[in-house]
């Protein structure tokens, strides 16, 4: 959740002289345990004209419950929205419905990436399951010991992503600042360490030609969890924090193919030395219709996801005891960073769960017509 919503309202650690106000905290909260709870809650907010937000577990920096369902296995199984079979919901008018491709199909389409809390309260979901199996992994790290060599290596990585894009199931999670590049994990289901080495070695050879000192390893695990545990630090909670601000952009293949020089210049500008360090991160998988086996219009996924080479997000961390003014300043800088990326690929979009609520162009960033008569809150075509 965005730290903006985790404020010091009525905090036990603030001065006794300060007023105790709700601030950004919701005035009411309803714990839905059954259909009747959901129907009663919706009836109450409607009768009293109260703004209503559905919040559940999950990943959303705006504090709601939505999701296209992107993750490390999307390159082989598709996005989460490609795997949903059924939703059980309570609609705004209190009806208890089941939505499938053949029953309440318009609602099913909209919920599949349009946001579970956008069109109804989702009580349960039925999704596809897959057999476990071996997973190959790998990681790479290098530091900026020489500015020319370092950024040449970052450029080489961007080009290599176009090659990985053609390997079915390949996924990479990576990030860099002006000081360090880290491929935190590469994964390839159904493969072994030798297969991963064959995929990564051409890039390693480029690093060696550039005289970039690096560390590098590959692995093969018999189950997905074993692989996940090796490449995910600090389980069970992971290496995540609430004292950070997130923003980003879907980067299309065309940006790397045709405007890589401009893209790299933008990266360097965003990662330049400031009071707070902005990190650039990427999650790369091929989720085109051809790869995942569905068709245009089968769900509400923003078309920009299909055209993207990777989802790029930027994060900046700050002192957990930092002031609201510091948060607001960093939010403004993040919006400026997003605007720089938007100039490079104006036809792309964003990922709402890691979006900015305070961006002046938020309506176009968060909601855009993707098909005639249908709307999605999963990004934008701007």
C-alpha positions as CSV (number, residue, x, y, z in Angstrom):
1,X,0.0,0.0,0.0
2,X,1.2,3.5,-0.7
3,X,2.8,5.0,2.5
4,X,0.6,8.1,1.9
5,X,-2.3,6.1,3.3
6,X,-0.3,4.8,6.3
7,X,-0.3,8.1,8.0
8,X,0.2,9.3,11.7
9,X,-3.5,9.8,12.4
10,X,-4.1,9.1,16.1
11,X,-0.6,7.6,16.3
12,X,0.5,6.5,19.8
13,X,3.9,8.0,19.0
14,X,2.8,11.6,18.3
15,X,2.5,14.4,20.8
16,X,-0.4,14.3,23.3
17,X,-1.2,17.9,22.3
18,X,-2.0,16.9,18.7
19,X,-5.6,16.3,17.7
20,X,-6.6,12.8,17.0
21,X,-8.1,12.7,13.5
22,X,-8.8,10.0,11.0
23,X,-6.8,11.7,8.3
24,X,-6.6,9.3,5.3
25,X,-8.0,6.3,7.3
26,X,-11.5,5.1,6.3
27,X,-14.4,6.2,8.4
28,X,-16.0,2.8,8.4
29,X,-14.8,-0.7,7.9
30,X,-16.9,-3.9,7.3
31,X,-15.5,-7.4,7.6
32,X,-17.3,-9.5,5.0
33,X,-17.6,-13.1,6.2
34,X,-20.6,-14.1,4.0
35,X,-22.9,-13.0,1.3
36,X,-25.3,-11.3,3.7
37,X,-22.5,-9.3,5.2
38,X,-21.5,-8.0,1.7
39,X,-25.1,-7.2,0.7
40,X,-25.7,-5.4,4.0
41,X,-22.5,-3.4,3.7
42,X,-23.3,-2.3,0.1
43,X,-26.8,-1.3,1.1
44,X,-25.5,0.8,4.0
45,X,-23.0,2.8,1.9
46,X,-25.6,3.3,-0.9
47,X,-28.3,4.6,1.5
48,X,-25.8,6.9,3.3
49,X,-23.9,8.1,0.1
50,X,-20.5,6.9,1.4
51,X,-17.5,6.2,-0.9
52,X,-16.8,2.5,-0.9
53,X,-13.5,0.6,-1.6
54,X,-13.1,-3.1,-1.5
55,X,-9.8,-4.1,0.2
56,X,-8.5,-7.6,0.5
57,X,-5.1,-9.3,0.6
58,X,-2.9,-8.8,-2.4
59,X,-0.6,-6.3,-4.0
60,X,-1.9,-2.8,-4.5
61,X,-0.2,0.5,-3.7
62,X,-3.5,2.3,-3.9
63,X,-4.9,0.2,-1.1
64,X,-7.7,-1.6,-2.9
65,X,-8.2,-5.1,-4.4
66,X,-7.6,-5.4,-8.1
67,X,-5.2,-7.3,-10.3
68,X,-4.3,-8.5,-13.8
69,X,-2.4,-11.3,-12.0
70,X,1.1,-11.0,-13.4
71,X,4.0,-13.0,-11.9
72,X,7.0,-15.2,-12.6
73,X,5.1,-18.0,-14.4
74,X,3.1,-15.8,-16.7
75,X,5.4,-16.6,-19.6
76,X,4.2,-20.2,-19.7
77,X,0.7,-20.1,-18.2
78,X,-0.3,-16.5,-19.0
79,X,-1.6,-13.8,-16.7
80,X,-3.9,-14.6,-13.8
81,X,-6.8,-13.2,-15.9
82,X,-6.1,-15.9,-18.5
83,X,-6.6,-18.6,-15.9
84,X,-9.8,-17.6,-14.1
85,X,-12.7,-20.1,-14.6
86,X,-15.4,-18.5,-12.3
87,X,-16.1,-15.6,-9.9
88,X,-18.6,-15.7,-7.1
89,X,-19.7,-12.1,-6.3
90,X,-22.1,-9.7,-4.7
91,X,-23.0,-6.8,-7.0
92,X,-23.6,-3.2,-6.0
93,X,-27.3,-3.8,-5.9
94,X,-26.9,-6.7,-3.5
95,X,-27.3,-9.6,-5.9
96,X,-25.4,-12.8,-5.3
97,X,-24.1,-14.0,-8.7
98,X,-21.7,-16.5,-10.3
99,X,-19.9,-15.2,-13.4
100,X,-18.3,-17.5,-16.0
101,X,-17.5,-17.3,-19.7
102,X,-21.1,-18.5,-20.4
103,X,-23.0,-17.1,-17.4
104,X,-23.1,-13.4,-16.7
105,X,-20.3,-13.3,-19.3
106,X,-20.0,-9.5,-19.5
107,X,-19.3,-9.4,-15.7
108,X,-16.9,-12.2,-16.0
109,X,-15.0,-10.4,-18.8
110,X,-14.8,-7.1,-16.8
111,X,-13.7,-8.8,-13.6
112,X,-10.9,-10.5,-15.5
113,X,-8.4,-7.7,-15.1
114,X,-10.9,-4.9,-14.8
115,X,-10.5,-5.2,-11.0
116,X,-12.4,-7.4,-8.5
117,X,-13.5,-4.4,-6.4
118,X,-14.5,-2.3,-9.4
119,X,-17.6,-4.1,-10.5
120,X,-18.6,-6.3,-7.6
121,X,-17.3,-7.7,-4.3
122,X,-15.6,-10.9,-5.2
123,X,-16.2,-13.6,-2.5
124,X,-14.4,-16.4,-4.3
125,X,-12.6,-17.3,-7.5
126,X,-12.0,-20.6,-9.2
127,X,-8.8,-20.7,-11.2
128,X,-6.7,-23.3,-13.1
129,X,-4.1,-25.3,-11.4
130,X,-0.9,-26.9,-12.9
131,X,1.3,-29.7,-12.0
132,X,4.6,-28.8,-10.2
133,X,7.9,-29.6,-11.8
134,X,11.6,-28.6,-12.3
135,X,12.6,-25.0,-12.7
136,X,15.9,-23.6,-13.8
137,X,17.2,-20.4,-12.3
138,X,20.0,-17.9,-12.5
139,X,21.2,-14.5,-11.2
140,X,23.8,-11.9,-12.2
141,X,25.3,-8.9,-10.5
142,X,27.7,-6.2,-11.5
143,X,28.7,-2.7,-10.2
144,X,29.5,0.6,-12.0
145,X,33.2,0.6,-11.9
146,X,33.4,2.4,-15.2
147,X,30.5,4.6,-16.4
148,X,30.9,3.7,-20.1
149,X,31.3,0.0,-19.6
150,X,28.5,-0.1,-17.0
151,X,25.9,1.6,-19.2
152,X,27.0,-0.4,-22.2
153,X,26.3,-3.5,-20.2
154,X,22.8,-2.2,-19.3
155,X,22.2,-1.5,-23.0
156,X,23.3,-5.1,-23.8
157,X,20.9,-6.4,-21.3
158,X,18.0,-4.5,-22.9
159,X,18.9,-6.0,-26.3
160,X,19.2,-9.5,-24.7
161,X,15.6,-9.3,-23.4
162,X,14.4,-9.4,-27.0
163,X,16.1,-12.8,-27.3
164,X,14.7,-14.1,-24.0
165,X,11.3,-13.0,-25.3
166,X,11.4,-15.8,-27.8
167,X,12.1,-18.5,-25.2
168,X,8.8,-20.0,-24.1
169,X,8.3,-19.6,-20.4
170,X,11.4,-17.5,-19.7
171,X,11.0,-14.8,-17.0
172,X,13.5,-12.4,-15.6
173,X,13.3,-10.0,-12.6
174,X,16.0,-7.4,-12.6
175,X,16.8,-3.9,-11.4
176,X,19.5,-1.2,-11.5
177,X,20.5,2.1,-10.2
178,X,23.4,4.4,-11.3
179,X,25.6,2.1,-9.2
180,X,24.6,-1.5,-9.5
181,X,22.7,-3.9,-11.8
182,X,21.1,-7.0,-10.4
183,X,19.3,-9.9,-12.2
184,X,17.7,-11.1,-9.0
185,X,16.2,-14.1,-10.7
186,X,15.8,-15.7,-14.1
187,X,13.5,-18.7,-14.3
188,X,12.6,-21.3,-16.9
189,X,10.0,-24.0,-16.0
190,X,10.7,-27.5,-17.1
191,X,14.5,-26.8,-17.6
192,X,17.7,-27.4,-15.8
193,X,20.8,-25.4,-14.9
194,X,22.5,-26.2,-18.2
195,X,19.6,-24.9,-20.2
196,X,19.7,-21.6,-18.1
197,X,23.4,-21.3,-18.7
198,X,22.9,-21.7,-22.4
199,X,20.4,-18.8,-22.3
200,X,22.5,-16.5,-20.1
201,X,26.0,-17.2,-21.4
202,X,25.8,-14.9,-24.5
203,X,25.2,-12.0,-22.1
204,X,28.0,-13.1,-19.8
205,X,30.3,-13.1,-22.8
206,X,29.3,-9.5,-23.6
207,X,30.1,-8.5,-20.0
208,X,33.5,-10.1,-20.4
209,X,34.1,-8.2,-23.6
210,X,33.3,-5.0,-21.8
211,X,35.6,-5.9,-19.0
212,X,32.7,-5.6,-16.5
213,X,33.4,-7.6,-13.4
214,X,30.4,-9.7,-12.4
215,X,29.1,-12.5,-10.3
216,X,26.9,-15.2,-12.0
217,X,25.2,-18.5,-11.1
218,X,22.6,-20.9,-12.4
219,X,20.6,-23.6,-10.7
220,X,18.1,-26.4,-11.2
221,X,15.5,-27.2,-8.7
222,X,13.0,-30.1,-8.7
223,X,10.0,-28.0,-7.5
224,X,8.9,-24.4,-8.0
225,X,8.9,-23.7,-4.3
226,X,12.6,-24.7,-4.0
227,X,13.4,-22.3,-6.8
228,X,11.3,-19.6,-5.3
229,X,12.9,-20.0,-1.9
230,X,16.4,-19.7,-3.3
231,X,15.7,-16.4,-5.2
232,X,13.3,-14.7,-2.7
233,X,15.1,-13.4,0.4
234,X,13.6,-13.1,3.9
235,X,10.8,-15.5,3.5
236,X,8.0,-15.9,4.5
237,X,7.4,-12.1,4.1
238,X,9.9,-11.3,1.4
239,X,12.2,-8.3,1.0
240,X,9.5,-5.7,0.7
241,X,8.8,-2.5,2.6
242,X,6.0,0.0,3.0
243,X,8.3,3.0,3.2
244,X,8.7,3.3,-0.5
245,X,6.9,5.0,-3.4
246,X,6.2,3.1,-6.6
247,X,5.5,4.1,-10.2
248,X,6.1,2.7,-13.7
249,X,5.2,2.0,-17.3
250,X,4.7,-0.9,-19.6
251,X,7.7,-0.9,-22.0
252,X,6.8,-2.2,-25.5
253,X,9.1,-4.2,-27.6
254,X,9.2,-1.4,-30.1
255,X,10.9,0.9,-27.5
256,X,13.9,-1.4,-27.2
257,X,13.9,-2.2,-31.0
258,X,13.6,1.4,-32.2
259,X,14.3,4.0,-29.5
260,X,16.8,2.3,-27.2
261,X,19.2,5.3,-27.2
262,X,16.5,7.5,-25.9
263,X,15.3,4.9,-23.5
264,X,18.7,4.5,-22.0
265,X,19.1,8.3,-21.7
266,X,15.9,8.4,-19.8
267,X,17.1,5.6,-17.5
268,X,20.3,7.5,-16.7
269,X,18.4,10.7,-16.0
270,X,16.0,8.9,-13.6
271,X,18.8,7.1,-11.8
272,X,21.0,10.1,-11.5
273,X,22.2,11.1,-8.0
274,X,19.6,12.8,-5.9
275,X,18.7,13.1,-2.2
276,X,16.9,9.8,-2.5
277,X,17.9,7.1,-4.9
278,X,15.4,5.9,-7.6
279,X,15.8,2.3,-8.7
280,X,14.6,1.1,-12.0
281,X,13.1,-2.5,-12.1
282,X,11.9,-4.8,-14.8
283,X,9.8,-8.0,-14.9
284,X,10.0,-9.5,-18.4
285,X,7.8,-12.2,-19.8
286,X,6.1,-12.8,-23.1
287,X,2.3,-12.7,-22.5
288,X,1.2,-12.2,-26.1
289,X,-2.0,-14.0,-27.2
290,X,0.1,-16.4,-29.3
291,X,2.2,-17.4,-26.4
292,X,-0.5,-17.8,-23.8
293,X,-3.2,-19.3,-26.1
294,X,-6.1,-16.8,-25.9
295,X,-7.6,-14.2,-28.1
296,X,-8.2,-10.4,-28.2
297,X,-11.3,-9.7,-26.2
298,X,-11.2,-12.9,-24.1
299,X,-10.7,-10.7,-21.0
300,X,-10.2,-7.1,-19.9
301,X,-6.4,-7.2,-19.9
302,X,-5.1,-3.9,-21.2
303,X,-3.7,-4.5,-24.7
304,X,-0.5,-2.8,-23.8
305,X,0.4,-5.8,-21.6
306,X,0.4,-8.0,-24.8
307,X,2.7,-5.5,-26.6
308,X,5.1,-5.1,-23.7
309,X,8.6,-6.5,-23.4
310,X,8.5,-5.9,-19.7
311,X,6.7,-4.1,-16.9
312,X,9.0,-1.4,-15.6
313,X,8.6,0.0,-12.2
314,X,10.6,2.5,-10.2
315,X,10.8,2.6,-6.5
316,X,12.3,5.0,-4.0
317,X,12.7,4.4,-0.3
318,X,12.8,6.8,2.5
319,X,13.1,6.9,6.3
320,X,10.1,5.2,7.9
321,X,10.0,8.2,10.2
322,X,10.0,10.7,7.3
323,X,7.6,13.6,7.0
324,X,4.5,13.8,4.9
325,X,6.3,16.6,3.0
326,X,9.1,14.2,2.1
327,X,6.6,11.7,0.8
328,X,4.8,14.3,-1.3
329,X,8.1,15.6,-2.8
330,X,9.1,12.0,-3.8
331,X,5.6,11.4,-5.2
332,X,6.0,14.5,-7.4
333,X,9.4,13.3,-8.6
334,X,7.9,9.9,-9.4
335,X,5.2,11.5,-11.5
336,X,7.9,13.4,-13.4
337,X,9.8,10.1,-14.0
338,X,6.6,8.4,-15.3
339,X,6.0,11.4,-17.7
340,X,9.5,10.9,-19.1
341,X,8.7,7.3,-20.0
342,X,5.3,8.3,-21.4
343,X,6.9,10.6,-23.9
344,X,8.9,7.7,-25.3
345,X,6.0,5.3,-25.7
346,X,2.7,7.3,-25.7
347,X,0.6,4.4,-26.9
348,X,1.5,2.2,-23.9
349,X,0.0,2.1,-20.5
350,X,0.5,1.4,-16.8
351,X,-0.1,-1.2,-14.1
352,X,-2.7,0.3,-11.7
353,X,-1.6,-1.7,-8.7
354,X,1.8,0.1,-8.9
355,X,0.4,3.3,-10.2
356,X,0.3,6.9,-8.8
357,X,-3.0,8.2,-7.4
358,X,-1.8,11.8,-7.6
359,X,-0.7,11.9,-11.2
360,X,-2.4,14.9,-12.9
361,X,-3.2,12.5,-15.8
362,X,-4.6,9.8,-13.6
363,X,-7.9,9.3,-15.4
364,X,-6.2,8.4,-18.6
365,X,-3.5,6.4,-16.8
366,X,-6.0,4.3,-14.8
367,X,-9.1,4.0,-17.1
368,X,-9.2,3.9,-20.9
369,X,-11.6,2.3,-23.4
370,X,-10.0,-0.9,-24.6
371,X,-12.9,-2.3,-26.5
372,X,-16.2,-0.8,-27.8
373,X,-18.6,-0.2,-24.9
374,X,-16.3,-1.9,-22.3
375,X,-13.9,-0.3,-19.8
376,X,-11.0,-1.5,-17.8
377,X,-9.2,-0.1,-14.8
378,X,-6.1,-1.9,-15.5
379,X,-4.0,0.8,-17.1
380,X,-4.4,3.1,-20.1
381,X,-3.7,3.6,-23.8
382,X,-2.2,7.0,-23.7
